[in-house]
Amino acid sequence: MGNRASSSRANREQAKVIHLRAQASEDVDLDMLTEYSFGVAHEHEVQHYMPPQLPLLPVLTKARIETCARSWDKVRTAATDKMKSYGKPGIVLFYDEFFYRLFQRDSTFRVVFANSKERAEVLIKALMFMLNMRADSPESVANMQNRCRFLGHKHRSYSLVRPHHFAAYTMTCIEVIMYWMGDEASIMVADAWSNVVGFVLR
């Protein structure tokens, strides 16, 4: 009887043991579950279009665009206390600081923007595109979404531009604007730029 009790206890203990066995090959290839029509990012492109510092669901509003426009106007005209001490045009100070930081952050931008005139034009066009956006109504926001999508498709034709470049470029832009705003930089200004830029990227 004692033997029977000990053997049933051993059987119960064995029944509680869970055995995990690794399969020799993958059961499911997750990448095959959907079609990636534009391809999958390479290992060096893991930081994709949207920088991690920006909101996941950016919201475009008229007030945010106006805040961005006011802050940019101060930077452009060197109207902040920080910029006045340099005695140079604001756009020159912004340009120099922006590309200094951008090339430090990612040297491949030197290949993308080999021409100094072209790199200045691209920067100003990008800023003007964002500052001229409209968010007066849901219809105008939807129209801006379509314009942003078109712009994104257009950028696919630039062979030297890689997905991670968008994140580095936009974050450097916001960083330099906040830097030159100095004491006038605020959470409201950072929130406005983060949402407006994030809306374009998304």
Helices and strands as residue ranges (DSSP letters): H 2-16, G 30-32, G 43-45, H 62-76, H 81-84, H 90-105, H 109-112, H 116-131, H 138-155, H 163-181, G 182-184, H 187-201
